[in-house]
Amino acid sequence: MNERPPGFPGFPFAIEGPSADKNFLFCGATIAMFLKNGASFHIGYDAQISENNYIAHSINAAARISF
């Protein structure tokens, strides 16, 4: 990929990296809690696993409170 930043027409740069895997497993789980007053909370876990020994983990959480 060769791109030129805006405002620098004579300044090319290249971004190189491994090609993206076409086969992978993406799985996750989330636990959510909803309260009577409209507040909600959740926490989740996701994993992406590819056949080239690549594993990515993520944990996310959120709290929503009405006021």
N, CA, C and O atoms as a Tinker XYZ file with bonds, in Angstrom:
   268  protein
     1  N      0.845000   -1.170000    0.000000    73     2
     2  CA     0.000000    0.000000    0.000000    64     1     3
     3  C      0.889000    1.231000    0.000000    63     2     4     5
     4  O      1.731000    1.373000    0.886000    81     3
     5  N      0.731000    2.098000   -0.938000    73     3     6
     6  CA     1.474000    3.360000   -0.996000    64     5     7
     7  C      0.470000    4.505000   -0.941000    63     6     8     9
     8  O     -0.448000    4.581000   -1.757000    81     7
     9  N      0.651000    5.366000    0.004000    73     7    10
    10  CA    -0.246000    6.513000    0.184000    64     9    11
    11  C      0.581000    7.785000    0.291000    63    10    12    13
    12  O      1.757000    7.749000    0.653000    81    11
    13  N     -0.039000    8.886000   -0.022000    73    11    14
    14  CA     0.589000   10.200000    0.135000    64    13    15
    15  C     -0.236000   11.007000    1.131000    63    14    16    17
    16  O     -1.441000   11.176000    0.945000    81    15
    17  N      0.404000   11.506000    2.186000    73    15    18
    18  CA    -0.337000   12.315000    3.154000    64    17    19
    19  C     -0.839000   13.602000    2.503000    63    18    20    21
    20  O     -0.152000   14.159000    1.647000    81    19
    21  N     -2.009000   14.083000    2.884000    73    19    22
    22  CA    -2.519000   15.351000    2.331000    64    21    23
    23  C     -1.538000   16.489000    2.584000    63    22    24    25
    24  O     -1.021000   16.630000    3.692000    81    23
    25  N     -1.285000   17.282000    1.582000    73    23    26
    26  CA    -0.374000   18.420000    1.725000    64    25    27
    27  C      1.081000   18.088000    1.467000    63    26    28    29
    28  O      1.921000   18.988000    1.470000    81    27
    29  N      1.406000   16.815000    1.243000    73    27    30
    30  CA     2.778000   16.394000    0.975000    64    29    31
    31  C      2.809000   15.532000   -0.288000    63    30    32    33
    32  O      3.012000   14.321000   -0.196000    81    31
    33  N      2.610000   16.132000   -1.469000    73    31    34
    34  CA     2.518000   15.339000   -2.691000    64    33    35
    35  C      3.789000   14.580000   -3.056000    63    34    36    37
    36  O      3.697000   13.573000   -3.757000    81    35
    37  N      4.951000   15.004000   -2.625000    73    35    38
    38  CA     6.199000   14.319000   -2.959000    64    37    39
    39  C      6.702000   13.413000   -1.851000    63    38    40    41
    40  O      7.870000   13.024000   -1.865000    81    39
    41  N      5.858000   13.067000   -0.897000    73    39    42
    42  CA     6.286000   12.299000    0.268000    64    41    43
    43  C      5.527000   10.976000    0.336000    63    42    44    45
    44  O      4.568000   10.860000    1.098000    81    43
    45  N      5.937000    9.977000   -0.447000    73    43    46
    46  CA     5.249000    8.681000   -0.370000    64    45    47
    47  C      5.727000    7.877000    0.842000    63    46    48    49
    48  O      6.853000    8.060000    1.304000    81    47
    49  N      4.901000    7.021000    1.336000    73    47    50
    50  CA     5.312000    6.101000    2.383000    64    49    51
    51  C      4.594000    4.777000    2.160000    63    50    52    53
    52  O      3.561000    4.724000    1.493000    81    51
    53  N      5.139000    3.730000    2.713000    73    51    54
    54  CA     4.556000    2.403000    2.544000    64    53    55
    55  C      4.261000    1.796000    3.911000    63    54    56    57
    56  O      4.993000    2.014000    4.876000    81    55
    57  N      3.203000    1.051000    3.971000    73    55    58
    58  CA     2.836000    0.315000    5.179000    64    57    59
    59  C      2.909000   -1.163000    4.828000    63    58    60    61
    60  O      2.203000   -1.634000    3.936000    81    59
    61  N      3.755000   -1.881000    5.525000    73    59    62
    62  CA     3.911000   -3.299000    5.261000    64    61    63
    63  C      3.587000   -4.085000    6.518000    63    62    64    65
    64  O      3.879000   -3.646000    7.630000    81    63
    65  N      2.990000   -5.231000    6.335000    73    63    66
    66  CA     2.658000   -6.105000    7.444000    64    65    67
    67  C      2.235000   -7.454000    6.927000    63    66    68    69
    68  O      2.140000   -7.664000    5.717000    81    67
    69  N      1.982000   -8.369000    7.837000    73    67    70
    70  CA     1.574000   -9.699000    7.390000    64    69    71
    71  C      0.197000   -9.643000    6.740000    63    70    72    73
    72  O     -0.633000   -8.801000    7.084000    81    71
    73  N     -0.030000  -10.543000    5.802000    73    71    74
    74  CA    -1.344000  -10.594000    5.178000    64    73    75
    75  C     -2.371000  -11.099000    6.183000    63    74    76    77
    76  O     -2.053000  -11.880000    7.079000    81    75
    77  N     -3.580000  -10.651000    6.022000    73    75    78
    78  CA    -4.641000  -11.024000    6.958000    64    77    79
    79  C     -5.039000  -12.485000    6.758000    63    78    80    81
    80  O     -5.115000  -12.973000    5.630000    81    79
    81  N     -5.288000  -13.167000    7.862000    73    79    82
    82  CA    -5.770000  -14.542000    7.786000    64    81    83
    83  C     -7.189000  -14.562000    7.252000    63    82    84    85
    84  O     -7.994000  -13.686000    7.569000    81    83
    85  N     -7.490000  -15.552000    6.449000    73    83    86
    86  CA    -8.838000  -15.691000    5.920000    64    85    87
    87  C     -9.685000  -16.607000    6.788000    63    86    88    89
    88  O    -10.912000  -16.516000    6.759000    81    87
    89  N     -9.063000  -17.478000    7.553000    73    87    90
    90  CA    -9.779000  -18.417000    8.410000    64    89    91
    91  C     -9.450000  -18.131000    9.867000    63    90    92    93
    92  O     -8.288000  -18.170000   10.270000    81    91
    93  N    -10.472000  -17.844000   10.646000    73    91    94
    94  CA   -10.270000  -17.632000   12.062000    64    93    95
    95  C    -11.567000  -17.917000   12.799000    63    94    96    97
    96  O    -12.641000  -17.962000   12.199000    81    95
    97  N    -11.457000  -18.108000   14.090000    73    95    98
    98  CA   -12.607000  -18.320000   14.967000    64    97    99
    99  C    -12.741000  -17.099000   15.858000    63    98   100   101
   100  O    -11.774000  -16.671000   16.490000    81    99
   101  N    -13.926000  -16.548000   15.907000    73    99   102
   102  CA   -14.206000  -15.405000   16.790000    64   101   103
   103  C    -15.314000  -15.843000   17.735000    63   102   104   105
   104  O    -16.410000  -16.192000   17.295000    81   103
   105  N    -15.030000  -15.824000   19.040000    73   103   106
   106  CA   -16.040000  -16.246000   20.013000    64   105   107
   107  C    -15.995000  -15.311000   21.211000    63   106   108   109
   108  O    -15.004000  -14.618000   21.443000    81   107
   109  N    -17.073000  -15.306000   21.957000    73   107   110
   110  CA   -17.131000  -14.432000   23.113000    64   109   111
   111  C    -18.323000  -14.741000   23.992000    63   110   112   113
   112  O    -19.183000  -15.558000   23.661000    81   111
   113  N    -18.343000  -14.063000   25.115000    73   111   114
   114  CA   -19.443000  -14.211000   26.069000    64   113   115
   115  C    -19.660000  -12.869000   26.762000    63   114   116   117
   116  O    -18.712000  -12.124000   27.009000    81   115
   117  N    -20.901000  -12.577000   27.065000    73   115   118
   118  CA   -21.247000  -11.331000   27.755000    64   117   119
   119  C    -22.270000  -11.626000   28.845000    63   118   120   121
   120  O    -23.177000  -12.438000   28.663000    81   119
   121  N    -22.108000  -10.963000   29.964000    73   119   122
   122  CA   -23.090000  -11.018000   31.044000    64   121   123
   123  C    -23.631000   -9.604000   31.213000    63   122   124   125
   124  O    -22.866000   -8.648000   31.336000    81   123
   125  N    -24.953000   -9.479000   31.218000    73   123   126
   126  CA   -25.575000   -8.155000   31.338000    64   125   127
   127  C    -26.570000   -8.159000   32.485000    63   126   128   129
   128  O    -27.176000   -9.184000   32.800000    81   127
   129  N    -26.729000   -6.990000   33.108000    73   127   130
   130  CA   -27.689000   -6.817000   34.200000    64   129   131
   131  C    -28.462000   -5.530000   33.935000    63   130   132   133
   132  O    -27.870000   -4.476000   33.707000    81   131
   133  N    -29.781000   -5.625000   33.966000    73   131   134
   134  CA   -30.652000   -4.473000   33.747000    64   133   135
   135  C    -31.464000   -4.232000   35.013000    63   134   136   137
   136  O    -32.128000   -5.143000   35.510000    81   135
   137  N    -31.414000   -3.023000   35.532000    73   135   138
   138  CA   -32.130000   -2.686000   36.761000    64   137   139
   139  C    -33.448000   -1.989000   36.442000    63   138   140   141
   140  O    -33.626000   -1.459000   35.345000    81   139
   141  N    -34.360000   -1.989000   37.390000    73   139   142
   142  CA   -35.680000   -1.389000   37.192000    64   141   143
   143  C    -35.621000    0.109000   36.947000    63   142   144   145
   144  O    -36.487000    0.658000   36.266000    81   143
   145  N    -34.608000    0.783000   37.492000    73   143   146
   146  CA   -34.507000    2.237000   37.338000    64   145   147
   147  C    -33.909000    2.655000   35.989000    63   146   148   149
   148  O    -33.676000    3.843000   35.764000    81   147
   149  N    -33.659000    1.700000   35.093000    73   147   150
   150  CA   -33.130000    2.011000   33.772000    64   149   151
   151  C    -31.629000    1.871000   33.646000    63   150   152   153
   152  O    -31.092000    1.995000   32.545000    81   151
   153  N    -30.940000    1.616000   34.742000    73   151   154
   154  CA   -29.487000    1.430000   34.687000    64   153   155
   155  C    -29.175000    0.030000   34.149000    63   154   156   157
   156  O    -29.948000   -0.910000   34.334000    81   155
   157  N    -28.051000   -0.080000   33.495000    73   155   158
   158  CA   -27.616000   -1.393000   33.016000    64   157   159
   159  C    -26.101000   -1.493000   33.107000    63   158   160   161
   160  O    -25.385000   -0.493000   33.038000    81   159
   161  N    -25.641000   -2.705000   33.262000    73   159   162
   162  CA   -24.222000   -2.994000   33.373000    64   161   163
   163  C    -23.934000   -4.242000   32.550000    63   162   164   165
   164  O    -24.762000   -5.149000   32.475000    81   163
   165  N    -22.762000   -4.283000   31.935000    73   163   166
   166  CA   -22.363000   -5.520000   31.272000    64   165   167
   167  C    -20.851000   -5.658000   31.272000    63   166   168   169
   168  O    -20.112000   -4.675000   31.333000    81   167
   169  N    -20.418000   -6.905000   31.201000    73   167   170
   170  CA   -19.002000   -7.225000   31.073000    64   169   171
   171  C    -18.904000   -8.357000   30.051000    63   170   172   173
   172  O    -19.721000   -9.278000   30.058000    81   171
   173  N    -17.914000   -8.285000   29.184000    73   171   174
   174  CA   -17.789000   -9.278000   28.129000    64   173   175
   175  C    -16.354000   -9.658000   27.846000    63   174   176   177
   176  O    -15.415000   -8.939000   28.188000    81   175
   177  N    -16.212000  -10.799000   27.218000    73   175   178
   178  CA   -14.897000  -11.325000   26.823000    64   177   179
   179  C    -15.010000  -11.810000   25.384000    63   178   180   181
   180  O    -15.991000  -12.464000   25.028000    81   179
   181  N    -14.021000  -11.499000   24.557000    73   179   182
   182  CA   -13.971000  -11.962000   23.180000    64   181   183
   183  C    -12.584000  -12.532000   22.897000    63   182   184   185
   184  O    -11.586000  -12.086000   23.462000    81   183
   185  N    -12.542000  -13.520000   22.017000    73   183   186
   186  CA   -11.264000  -14.090000   21.577000    64   185   187
   187  C    -11.319000  -14.314000   20.079000    63   186   188   189
   188  O    -12.334000  -14.750000   19.538000    81   187
   189  N    -10.212000  -14.009000   19.418000    73   187   190
   190  CA   -10.062000  -14.281000   17.992000    64   189   191
   191  C     -8.858000  -15.197000   17.836000    63   190   192   193
   192  O     -7.756000  -14.859000   18.266000    81   191
   193  N     -9.067000  -16.353000   17.224000    73   191   194
   194  CA    -8.019000  -17.360000   17.091000    64   193   195
   195  C     -7.884000  -17.712000   15.618000    63   194   196   197
   196  O     -8.866000  -18.044000   14.955000    81   195
   197  N     -6.650000  -17.635000   15.110000    73   195   198
   198  CA    -6.421000  -17.987000   13.701000    64   197   199
   199  C     -5.555000  -19.237000   13.625000    63   198   200   201
   200  O     -5.037000  -19.717000   14.633000    81   199
   201  N     -5.411000  -19.745000   12.422000    73   199   202
   202  CA    -4.631000  -20.967000   12.250000    64   201   203
   203  C     -3.124000  -20.712000   12.222000    63   202   204   205
   204  O     -2.353000  -21.669000   12.147000    81   203
   205  N     -2.685000  -19.473000   12.278000    73   203   206
   206  CA    -1.253000  -19.150000   12.279000    64   205   207
   207  C     -0.759000  -18.782000   13.668000    63   206   208   209
   208  O      0.117000  -17.927000   13.801000    81   207
   209  N     -1.300000  -19.407000   14.703000    73   207   210
   210  CA    -0.914000  -19.180000   16.102000    64   209   211
   211  C     -1.145000  -17.748000   16.558000    63   210   212   213
   212  O     -0.428000  -17.251000   17.426000    81   211
   213  N     -2.135000  -17.083000   15.984000    73   211   214
   214  CA    -2.486000  -15.721000   16.393000    64   213   215
   215  C     -3.709000  -15.805000   17.297000    63   214   216   217
   216  O     -4.728000  -16.382000   16.917000    81   215
   217  N     -3.609000  -15.231000   18.492000    73   215   218
   218  CA    -4.739000  -15.190000   19.421000    64   217   219
   219  C     -4.846000  -13.772000   19.964000    63   218   220   221
   220  O     -3.869000  -13.217000   20.468000    81   219
   221  N     -6.030000  -13.190000   19.860000    73   219   222
   222  CA    -6.282000  -11.857000   20.410000    64   221   223
   223  C     -7.411000  -11.967000   21.421000    63   222   224   225
   224  O     -8.450000  -12.563000   21.141000    81   223
   225  N     -7.205000  -11.394000   22.588000    73   223   226
   226  CA    -8.207000  -11.399000   23.651000    64   225   227
   227  C     -8.668000   -9.967000   23.895000    63   226   228   229
   228  O     -7.886000   -9.027000   23.755000    81   227
   229  N     -9.921000   -9.806000   24.254000    73   227   230
   230  CA   -10.381000   -8.484000   24.674000    64   229   231
   231  C    -11.443000   -8.639000   25.752000    63   230   232   233
   232  O    -12.251000   -9.567000   25.729000    81   231
   233  N    -11.419000   -7.720000   26.681000    73   231   234
   234  CA   -12.402000   -7.654000   27.762000    64   233   235
   235  C    -13.010000   -6.262000   27.717000    63   234   236   237
   236  O    -12.291000   -5.269000   27.603000    81   235
   237  N    -14.313000   -6.190000   27.805000    73   235   238
   238  CA   -14.956000   -4.874000   27.786000    64   237   239
   239  C    -16.031000   -4.841000   28.865000    63   238   240   241
   240  O    -16.580000   -5.872000   29.254000    81   239
   241  N    -16.313000   -3.651000   29.328000    73   239   242
   242  CA   -17.326000   -3.454000   30.352000    64   241   243
   243  C    -17.994000   -2.104000   30.120000    63   242   244   245
   244  O    -17.393000   -1.184000   29.565000    81   243
   245  N    -19.237000   -2.004000   30.550000    73   243   246
   246  CA   -19.954000   -0.746000   30.408000    64   245   247
   247  C    -20.974000   -0.606000   31.517000    63   246   248   249
   248  O    -21.510000   -1.588000   32.031000    81   247
   249  N    -21.223000    0.636000   31.869000    73   247   250
   250  CA   -22.285000    0.987000   32.821000    64   249   251
   251  C    -23.081000    2.126000   32.212000    63   250   252   253
   252  O    -22.518000    3.130000   31.775000    81   251
   253  N    -24.393000    1.963000   32.187000    73   251   254
   254  CA   -25.269000    3.016000   31.674000    64   253   255
   255  C    -26.255000    3.380000   32.762000    63   254   256   257
   256  O    -26.977000    2.536000   33.292000    81   255
   257  N    -26.261000    4.654000   33.077000    73   255   258
   258  CA   -27.132000    5.146000   34.147000    64   257   259
   259  C    -27.907000    6.352000   33.618000    63   258   260   261
   260  O    -27.317000    7.310000   33.120000    81   259
   261  N    -29.198000    6.295000   33.728000    73   259   262
   262  CA   -30.036000    7.411000   33.288000    64   261   263
   263  C    -30.105000    8.465000   34.385000    63   262   264   265
   264  O    -30.212000    8.133000   35.565000    81   263
   265  N    -30.044000    9.736000   33.994000    73   263   266
   266  CA   -30.232000   10.823000   34.956000    64   265   267
   267  C    -30.824000   12.008000   34.278000    63   266   268
   268  O    -31.059000   13.032000   34.920000    81   267
